[in-house]
Amino acid sequence: MNQVKILSINVSKPIQVQFHNQEVSTGIFKTPVHKSLFLSWLNFEGDGQGDLVHHGGKEKAVCVYPFEHYPYWENELKKKLEYGAFGENLTTQGLLETDVCIGDIFELDNAIVQVSQPRQPCYKLSVKYGKPELPLKVQKSGYTGFYCRVLKEGMVSNSAGFTKIYSHTNAITVSFANQIMHREKGNIEGIKKILEVEELSLNWRKTFLKRLKGDEVDSRERLTGNK
């Protein structure tokens, strides 16, 4: 049993902000909560997403980000970062993208969650930090964090830990999935290996299936906010 430390549970409701001379809705400004929260099929109590196309939903109910990456980004951004800095619900310690696999299952206090896909950084990071290049930097770094779906609803406290109760047999790490999605787009063997994991999120499955047909999903809107 591998227990991971939860340093912070972070939530926020969407707010309206100005970006590129237009108003956008975002839930990226998450702040720590120092009490137990109910985790439903869709999200933590008190949490919400401004863009339900790219965020939220049952397969992206919980966003997890490793605290180990904070020093790197503090150096890049030249500022001290607080928990929830990347819009994550859980800031964790002891579990990196190279360790966790698609389909792994974790006990989260009274709830149970399953890793569904890597987190894909979007332009809302630019909204928060005023750095247009940041989403692509996060994507290229591989320091993306990951999403989980909820298998069992329940109350969650940050003192409970994040305990692995099942390791997926295919052992496709979040790091490997990122590599194939963003850096080795022509790696057909890698794509097929990832598609063998039934627990992969529907969105990532659709993207990889399109790629096998020779179609590439345009990521510019996600990264820049420009349609």
N, C-alpha and C positions, 0 to 999 in steps of 0.2 A: 504494500500500500504506500503510495507516494503522496504525502501531504504537502500542499503548497500554502503559503501564507497569504491571506487577504489583508493588504495594508489599508485599503479603503473601499467602501461602497459609495458610488457617485451617481447622482441623478439630477435631472432638471427637466422642466417643461420647456417646449419651444418658445423662442422669442423672435421678434421681427428686428432685423438689422439691415443697414444699408451696405450694399456691395455692388460695385460697378454701376453706380447710379440707379440701382433698383432695390426694392425691398425683398429680402429673402427670409424664410423661416428656418431656424436652426435650433437643435437641441444640444449643440456641442459644448455649451458653457456649463458643464456639469460640476457640481460641488459635492464634497464629502458629506455623508449623513452618519451621525453617530448613534444610530439606533437600529433595531431589527426592522427589516422591510419585507413585505410579502412579494414573492416572485411569482407572477402569473405566467400563463403560456406566452404572453406577448412582451412583458417587460416588468421591471421593478415598480412597485408602488411609488407614485410621484415622478415617474420618468416619462419621457415622450420624445418623439422624433419629428423634426420639421419636414423631412422629405421621406415619405413612406415608400418611394420607389427604390431608393438606394439604401435606406436604413429601416430598421425595425422589421416587424412581422415575425411569425413563429420561428423561422429559421435563423433570425438574427435578433433574438430576444435579449441576449446578454453579450455585451462587448467587453473583452478582456484585454488588458495591456500590461506587459511586464515592466515593473519598476526598474529593472536592470538597464533599460534603454534610456532612462531619464537623464543620466549624466551626459550621454552622447548628444542629446537634443538640447540640453542646457548650454553645452558648448557651441552648438550650431546657432541657437537663437540668442545667445548671450544674455540669458535671464534665468532666474530660479523658477522652476516649475512646481506647481502644486498638484496634489493628487487629482486625477480626472483631467489632466492636461490635454489628453488626446480624445476627449469625449467618451472615454471608456467607463463602463459601469463598475468594473472591478479592476483595481490596481493591485497586481499580484507580485509575489516574490518567490522564485524557485521554479518557474516554468517558462521556458523560452519557446520560440517558434520551432527551434530545432528539436525540441523534446516532445511536443504535443502533436498528436495525429488526428486526422479527420476521422470521426467516429468514436474517439475516446470518450468515456463517460466519467463524470465527476459528481461526487456527493458534495452539495453546497448547503451545509446545515440540514434543514428539513427538505430542501429541494434537490432535484437531480437534473443535471444538464449534460448535453452531448455536443462536442465540437462539430460544427457544420461546414465552416469555410474560413479562410483567412479574412481579415478585415481589409477592405479596399479603401485606401485613403481618398478623400474627395476634397473639393475646393472649400468646404466649410473650415478646414484647417487654415486656409488662406484668410478666411473671414475673421477667424479668431486671432491670428498672429500677424496679419498684414504682410505675409510672405507668399507671393504668388507661386514661388518655386517649391514650397514646402510639401504639398501633396505628392509631387513626383519624387522628391528626395526621400520621403517616407517609403514610397513604393519601391524605389531602387535599393534602399538600404536593407529591405527585408524585415525591418523592425516594425511590423504592421499590427501585431496583435491578432486576435481571432474572434470569431463569433460562436455562440452556442445556442442551440434550441433547448427548450425546457421539456424534460421527460416526466417530471413530477413537480407540481407547484408546491410552494411551502415558504415558511418564514426563514429569512437569512440574516445572520449577523456576521460582522467582519471578524469576530473572534472564533468562528467555527472552522475556518480553514477551507481548503479546496482539495478534496481528497479523491484521487483516481480510484475508481472501482472496476474499470474495464479498459483494457488496452486493445485497440482494434487490431485484428490479425494482419491486415494489409500493410500497416505501419507506414502510411503516407503522411509525412510530417507537413505541418503548415508551411515550413520553410521550403520543402520540395514543391508543394503546390504553388507557392509564390514564384518559385524559379521557373516553373513551366508556364505559368500564366503570363508572366511579365518579361522574362529574359530568354527563354528557350521556346518561343512560340511555335517553331517548326518541329519540335520534338514529339513526333507522333506516338512513339512508344511510351513516353512519359505521360502524354494525354490519356492514352488508353489505360495505363496503370491507375491513374486518378479516377477515371470513369468507372473502374471496377468497384470503387467504394460506394455502396448503395446509400450511405449516409451523407454523401456530398450534397450540399444545398442545390436546389433546383436552378438557381441563377447561374452558379458556376457550371453546372452540368450543361445547361443550354449554351453557354459561351464555348465550352470545349467541343460540344457536338457541332456547332457552327464552324469552328475552326477545322474540324476534320473534313468538312465539306468545302473548305477553302474560303469561308467567309470570316472576316475579322470584325469584332465589335469595336466601334469607335469610342475610345475612352476620353476624348478631349473634353466633352461636357462635364464628365465626372471630375476631372482634374482641374479644370479652369472655371467652370460655371458658365461658359459661353456656349450657346446652342448653335 
